[in-house]
Amino acid sequence: MTIASSRFGVRTEVINGAGVRSMLPELLRGLGARRAVLFTDQGLNRAGITDKITELFQEMPESVQLVGVFDEIEQDAKAENINKAAMFVKECQGDALIALGGGSVLDACKATKWLLHKNHPDIRDLMQGSTRETWPQVQPIPIPHIAIPTTAGTGSEVSPIAVVYNDRLQIKTNLSSPFISADIALLDPELTVGLPPRITAFTGYDALTHAVEAYFSPRANPMTDAFALHATKIIVENLPKAVSTGTDLQARSNMLMASAMAITSFSLAITAIPVHNMAHAFGAKIGIPHGLANAVLLPNVMGALPHLYLPRINGFAEALGLSVYDVEPKACLQQVIAFIRELRSGIGLPDTFAEFGFDEKRIADMVPAVLSDPTALAFKIPSDTIVQICQEVAAAPLSVQEESSR
């Protein structure tokens, strides 16, 4: 009998609670930092969130200086932004990094740290598909790094993965390395209170998708299951509250924790991730925000690839709060899909990409985009299945009656 091996490791120290951002200067000092550079984006500048961090270095004088703010980070962590960021850190003579933002900022900071460590001028030369490093072949990166997420979705503050858009190849490339994640993650729900309901909703669905793809991964193990299932339970209970009442700090805090748990399980079980595979392609080709792409695609992908979900569907249904003890797997899968659709509708998210002008005329372009995404290497979605899913999420999707009669 052969027993499959598995790996589980969580490197980042997680500190969760309202106001924990105030610990930032002292934590940086403890990590040996002297000259820190803050990564953020212009949207957070306009919202006044960046100021909540920069003022910490004025109100609480420490031996650590904030020597620069890099805010030229765009959606999808573009390679050009990362190259500029690395140059900026060098010009500032920075020796530590602070990442403040959503997934794009957090991923850009991780990729910049890696690029600085490699001492290379252009990340596009190093990331042309999937780049995977493992310990102990790679050693720690000696650049102090603290991450402060402002959304509860990607969990990028704790994950050893960074997704970077390579504009030369026009694809999202993936970096997996155990030491690119932050040394410390500060999960401060006060920084997520101003997040609009729609962004709260679809970033929450990004976290849910991480949990789903971790639990149904062929590489899932008891530890990844524990994180994935409990994250699912927390999301189902708290996402509607966070969307409807943005000032609910407990719901916001719970979502931050669920996001970190979900990405941890996803990162350690990653192999068959068809939802992310398609979401990456829609993001690269059409510019659809990653969390929204996941939210629209999730139930359709589950319905189109039942063989991936049926063996474990009853266990996942229980995490959703469904009573399915005696329910046959095929019927259970339909109940789960219906639940995911109902939850999505209840928090105001769409079921198609109509608002982005995606219609059936553009489907032919999506098939090669999905098949060429680096995540397709581990699990390739059949071309006819890609077409089917694209038809379902197009501006003029098939009716329920047409779909059920196929």
N, C-alpha and C positions, 0 to 999 in steps of 0.2 A: 504494500500500500504506500502510495506517494503522498506526503503531506506538503501542501503548498506553503511556501514561505511568504512572509509579509513584513513590511517595515512601518514603524510608527515613531514619529519624533516631532515634538513641538518646541521650537527654539525661542520664540518671542515671549518675553514677560508681558503679561496683560494686566493693566490696571484699569478698572472700570468704576465709574461713578461720576455724579454731577460735580463739576469743578476740578476734576483731577488734572486739567491742563495746567493748573498753577504749579504743579510739581516739575514742569518741564525744565527750567533752568538748573535746578538742583540735580535732576536726573542726568542731564547732559554733563554737568561737572563731575558727577560720579563715574561717568563713562570715560572721562579723560579728555573731554572736548574743551577747546578754547575759542575757536572761531567757527560759529555755526552758520549755515546757509539754509534759509527757509524756502521750500518748494510749495507753490500754491497756484491758483489761477485767477484770472481777472474777475470772474464771477464772484469768487469769495472776497476779493478786494471790495467790489461794489456792495456786497452784502454786509460788510463790516466785520466779517469773520477773521480775516487776516489780522486786523487791528487787535483782536482779542489775544492773539499770540505775540505780536510784536511788542505790545505794551507790557508783557511780562518781563521783558528785558530792561524796561525803563523803571517799572515800579519796584522790581525786586533785583537790585544790582547784584550781580554774581561775577565770578571770575570768567564766565563764559560770555563772549560778545556775539551779538547777531550782526554779522558783517555783510549780509546781502539777502535780498528777497528775489527769487526767480519765479516770475508769474507768467511766463510764455508757454504754458502747457495747454494743449488743445485736446479735444475729445480723441480718445483711442491712443494716447501716448505716442505721438508721431516721432519717428526716428530723428527728424530734423530738430524737434524740440529737445530731445535728449542730448544730441551732439552739442547744441548751444548751451544746455545746462551744464554739461561737463566742463566746457570752456569757461563758463561763468564762475563755477566753483574754483577753478584754478586761478582765475583773475582775482578773485576775492581772497585767495590763500585760505580757503575754508578747509577745516579738518573734520567737520561733522555735518550731518544732514538732518533736517526736520522736514517731514512730509505732512502737509495739511491739505486734505481734500478728499475727493472721491477716488474711484478706481484709477482714472487716468493719471492723476497727480501721484498717487501712491505707487503705481507701476512705473511711471517715469522716474521717480526718485530711486527705486530699486535698480532699474536699468542703468541709471546714471552712476550709481555706486559701483556697479559691476564694470561699467565702461572705464571709470577712473582706475579701478583695480587692475584692469587689463592694460591700462595706459595706451589706449588706441583712440584715434581721432573720430572714427565713424562707426557707429554701432551697426549700420547696415552691412558692413563687411563681415561682422561676427554673427549676425542673426539673419539667416536666410530661409529659415524653416523652423524646425523644432531643435532647440539647443538644450541638452540635458547634462547636468553635472551632478555627481554624487560624492558624498563623504565616505571614506577619508581621502579619495583622490583629489578633492579640492579642500582647501583649508579656509578658515575664517577670514573675512575681509576686515581689516583693522580700521574701519571708518565708523565712528559712533553714529547711530541712526535711530531716531525716534519717529514714529508714525502716529498721526492723529486723524482718524477718519471723520469725515463730515457727512457721510451717508452710511446706511446700514444695508449693504448689498454685496459688494465685491469681496469684503474680508481681506483685501490686499495687504492690509497692515500686518497680517500674521502669516501670509502664504509665501511659500518659496518659489512662486511663479510670477512672472511679469509678461504681459502681452504688449507687444510693440508693433505699431503699424509701419511696415517697410514701404515707403512711398515709391521706391524704385521697382519693387516687385508687385506693388499694390495688393499685398496680403498682410494679414495679421500674423506675426511670427511670435513664437513662444520661447521663453527662457525659464528653465527650471534649475535652480541651484540652491542648496540648503542654507547658504549664508547671505542671500540677498534680502531676506526678510528683515524687518526692523529688530533692533535689540529690545526695544520696549514699545508697546502700543498703549496709547492713552485713549480709552473709550469714554469720552465725555459727552453725555446726551445733550447737554446744553448747547453744544455746537451744531446739533442736528435739528433743533426746534424750528428754525426758520426755513427748513427745506420744504418746498411746495408739495402739496398732497400727491400730485402726479409723479414727481420724482421719488418721493417716499414710497409710493406704490410699486413702481417698476424696479427700483433698486431692491426692494423687499422680495420681488419675484426672482431677481438674480440670485439672492441667497437661497430661496426655495429650490431653484434649479440646481444649485450646487449640491444641496442635500439630496435631491432626487438622483442626480447622476453619480453621486458617491455611493448611495445605498444600492443602486442597481448595477454597479460596476462589477465586472468579473473579478476584480482585485479587492473587492470589499472584504473586510475582516471584522471581528467583534469590536475592535476599538473604533474603526471608522464608522461602523454601524451605530455605535453609541452616540457619537457626535452628530451624525446625520439625522437619526430619528428624533433625538431630543431637540435639535435645531428646528426640525419640521414642526414639532409640537409648539415650540415657542413662537414661531412665525405665524402659525395659524391662529394662535390666541392673541397675538399682539399687533400684527400688521394692520388689521382694520382699525384698531384704536389709534395707532400712530398716524394713519391717514386721516381719519375723521377728526381727531383731536391732537393737532401737532404739538401742543404744549404738554402732553402727557409724558413727563420725564421717565416714569417707570416703563411705559411701553417703548419709548425711544431707547432706553438703556437695555431692555430685554432684546430689542432688535439688533443692537450693536453686538451683543454677546452671541446671538443666534447666527449672525453673519460671520463672526470669527470662527464659530464652531463648524458651520457648514463648509466654509472654504478649507478648513483644516482637513475634514474628511475627504473633500473633493480632491485636494492636492495629493493626498496619500493613497487614494484609490484610483486615480485618474487612468483611464484607458478608453473605454467606450463612452464617448460624450457627444452623441449625435445632436442634441439640442444646441450645445455650444458650437459645434461644428457649423451648423446652419446659421446661428446667430453671428458668428465671426464673418461669414460670407456676406450676410445682409448688412453688417456694419461696414465692411470694407467697400462694398459695391454701391450701397445706397445711403450710407451715413446714418443708419438707424441706431439710436443709443443701445448699448449692449443689453442693459436690463430690460428695456422694452422689447427688444427682439426676442429675448428668452421668454418673456411673459406671453407673447403672442404664439410662439412656436411650441412651447412646452406640451400642451395637451394634444396638439396635432401630431407631434413626433411620437408621443407615447401611443397614440392610436394607430399610427402607421407602422410601428415596429413592435408589435405585441410580444414577439418571442423574447425580446430583451427584458421585458417587465413582468411577464406572467409568473415566472418561478418564485418571485418574492413579493408579489403585489399585495398579498393579504397582510403581511407584516407592516408594509408601508401604510396601508389603509388604516390600520389601528393607530398609527401616529397622527393621522389626520382627525382621529376621533370617530371614525366610522365603525359601526358594529358589523363585522364581516366574518364572524367565527365559522359559520357554516356556508359561506358564500363561495361558489365555484370561481376559480381564478379569472376566467374570461368576464364573468359578470362583475367581479370585484374591480377589474381594470376599468370597466365602463363607469362604475361608481366613482372611482378615483378621478378619472378624467372629467366627469360631470362636476365633481367637487372643485377641482382646480379651475374649471371654467366659471363656476358660480362665484368663487372667491375673487377671481380676477374681475368679473363684472361688478361685484359689490364694492370694489375699491376704485372703480372708474377707469379701468384699462380696456383698450380695444381688443377685438378678436381678429383683426386683419391689419395690413399695412397700407390701407387705403389713403391715410393722411400723408404718406410719403410718395404717393403716385405710383405705387407698385401695382401693376396689372399683369394680365396674362401675356402681354407682348414682351415682357422683360424676363419671363421664366426661363427661356432658353439660355440666357446669360448666367443664370444662377447655378445651373447644373455643373459646369466646369469650375465655377467659383467655390462651390461646396466641396467638390472632389479634390481641388488643389489646396484647400486649407490644410495646414500642417496637422491639425487634429484628426484628419481623415485617415492618416497613416495607420492608426491603431484600430479603427472601426470605420469601414467604408459603407456609406449609405447607398443602396442601389439607385441608379439614375431615375428609374421610373417612380421610386418612392420620393425622391427629391421633387420631381415634377408634381406628384400628387399633393405633397405638403404645400408647395408653392401655390398651386391652384386654390387650396383651401384658405390661404392667408392673403390672396390677391384682393384687389379692390372689388372685384365682382366674384366672390367665392361661390362654390356650388351650394345649392340649397340643401337643407337637411334631408329632404325627400330624395333628391338626386344622389346625395352621398350615401344614404342607406341602401339605395337600390343597386349600387355598383357591385 
